[in-house]
Amino acid sequence: MRKKSVLTAALVAAAALTLSACGGADDRSDSPVADVSAQAKTKAATVLDRPFEKPDLVLTDTTGKKYDLREQTKGKPTLIYFGYTNCPDVCPLTMSNIAIAKKALPKADQDNLRVVFVTTDPERDTPASLGEWLKAQDPSFVGLTGDFPTIQAGARTLGIGIDPATKEKDGSVVSMHGAQVIAFSPKNDEGYVLYGEDTESDDYAKDLPKIVKGENP
């Protein structure tokens, strides 16, 4: 499994903009790609030297209510991921890995942790369908939907690129999006740790006890 080490903010931003082809399509050839092959892979977490500011997003949660991301997660350890429920591979695996790792935390830490899934396919991911999908992963996970331009702009502030969902020749719908998980510290609400799509449940389980305290994994 590929691991990541501390990178410069510019390198991380470039790498994060790489789009994953959830749904079986190939990666876009025009997407910016950072060469991290020369970096020493020692752990799953990338501790950012320049943390991200939490996106100023006001979207709709799975109950149909307005959800102010900054206000609702203020002072809470928070993991944010952009994906979609019809993804056949990366998205469900990522959320499952986080759900498994979260169960290893003490009950108080589980209750304090916020895991936020923001859809990249809002046309199909209604509050109801998003809620049903996340319920199978972990009922406490927060699902957010809204208009695509707002979601896309919010993702960009984290260096994550997403494209509107498109229909393939076989009729399948594909949403291209960066597959990074960003961890935000409860101390200052800054996104200071990045995880790639190859991060496993054991990696999250090892790091979450520190993430909930705002410490470096």
SVG drawing of the C-alpha trace seen along z (x, -y; Angstrom):
<svg xmlns="http://www.w3.org/2000/svg" viewBox="-36 -30 49 32">
<polyline fill="none" stroke="black" stroke-width="0.4" points="0.0,0.0 1.3,-3.4 2.0,-5.7 2.4,-9.4 4.7,-11.7 4.8,-15.4 4.6,-17.4 4.6,-21.1 1.1,-22.7 1.6,-23.3 2.4,-19.7 -0.5,-18.5 -2.9,-20.8 -1.8,-19.6 -2.1,-16.0 -5.5,-16.5 -6.9,-17.9 -6.4,-14.6 -9.8,-13.2 -10.8,-9.6 -12.9,-7.8 -15.6,-6.4 -17.7,-4.3 -15.1,-2.8 -14.1,-5.6 -10.4,-6.5 -8.8,-9.4 -9.0,-12.6 -5.8,-13.2 -6.0,-17.0 -6.2,-16.7 -3.2,-18.1 -1.0,-15.3 1.7,-15.7 4.7,-13.3 5.1,-12.0 7.0,-8.9 10.2,-10.3 8.6,-11.0 9.3,-8.5 6.1,-6.6 6.2,-6.1 2.5,-6.5 -1.0,-6.9 -1.4,-10.5 -0.1,-13.6 0.3,-16.2 0.0,-19.5 2.5,-22.3 -0.2,-24.8 -3.6,-23.7 -6.8,-24.2 -9.5,-26.5 -12.8,-24.8 -15.1,-25.4 -17.8,-28.0 -20.6,-25.7 -24.3,-25.8 -26.0,-22.8 -28.9,-20.4 -28.6,-17.4 -30.3,-14.1 -33.4,-15.4 -33.9,-18.2 -32.6,-20.8 -30.0,-23.5 -26.6,-22.5 -23.9,-25.2 -20.7,-23.2 -18.5,-25.6 -21.1,-26.2 -22.2,-22.6 -18.7,-21.2 -17.0,-24.0 -14.7,-22.7 -15.2,-19.1 -12.7,-16.7 -14.1,-16.4 -13.4,-14.2 -14.7,-15.6 -15.1,-13.5 -16.6,-14.4 -18.2,-11.5 -21.5,-10.0 -23.7,-7.1 -23.8,-5.4 -20.0,-5.0 -19.3,-1.2 -15.9,-1.2 -13.9,-4.0 -16.6,-6.0 -18.3,-3.1 -14.9,-1.6 -13.6,-4.9 -16.7,-5.4 -16.7,-1.8 -13.0,-2.0 -13.8,-5.1 -16.8,-3.5 -14.8,-0.4 -12.0,-2.6 -14.5,-4.8 -15.9,-1.8 -12.5,-1.2 -12.7,-4.6 -14.0,-5.1 -17.7,-6.0 -17.1,-9.6 -14.7,-10.1 -17.1,-8.4 -19.8,-10.8 -17.5,-13.8 -16.2,-12.9 -18.0,-14.3 -17.7,-12.5 -19.2,-14.5 -19.9,-13.1 -20.7,-15.8 -22.2,-14.5 -20.6,-15.2 -23.8,-14.1 -26.6,-16.2 -29.0,-15.6 -29.4,-11.9 -28.3,-12.1 -31.4,-13.6 -31.5,-14.0 -33.5,-10.8 -31.3,-8.6 -28.2,-10.0 -29.5,-9.3 -30.4,-5.7 -27.0,-5.0 -25.1,-6.5 -27.3,-4.7 -25.8,-1.4 -22.3,-2.8 -22.8,-4.6 -26.1,-6.3 -24.0,-9.1 -22.4,-10.1 -23.5,-13.5 -24.7,-13.6 -24.9,-16.9 -26.3,-17.8 -27.2,-21.0 -26.5,-22.8 -23.4,-21.6 -21.6,-24.9 -21.7,-25.5 -20.4,-22.0 -17.7,-22.3 -16.5,-25.7 -16.3,-24.3 -14.3,-21.3 -11.9,-23.6 -11.0,-25.4 -9.6,-22.1 -7.7,-21.5 -10.2,-18.8 -11.5,-18.9 -14.9,-17.5 -16.7,-17.5 -20.5,-17.3 -21.8,-13.8 -21.9,-12.5 -23.6,-9.6 -21.5,-7.0 -22.3,-5.1 -23.5,-2.1 -25.9,-4.3 -24.0,-4.4 -23.5,-7.8 -20.0,-8.7 -18.9,-11.4 -15.3,-12.4 -13.9,-13.7 -10.8,-13.8 -10.9,-11.0 -9.1,-12.6 -10.3,-12.7 -9.4,-15.9 -9.2,-15.8 -9.9,-19.0 -8.6,-19.8 -11.0,-20.5 -8.4,-23.0 -8.6,-25.5 -11.0,-24.0 -8.2,-23.8 -7.8,-20.9 -4.3,-19.7 -4.2,-16.0 -4.9,-14.5 -5.6,-10.8 -5.6,-9.3 -8.0,-6.7 -5.5,-3.9 -5.9,-4.5 -7.1,-1.4 -9.3,-0.9 -6.2,0.0 -4.6,-3.3 -7.6,-5.3 -7.9,-3.2 -4.3,-4.0 -4.7,-7.8 -8.2,-8.6 -7.3,-8.7 -4.9,-11.5 -7.2,-13.2 -9.9,-13.6 -7.5,-15.4 -6.1,-17.6 -2.7,-16.0 -0.5,-15.0 -0.9,-11.3"/>
</svg>
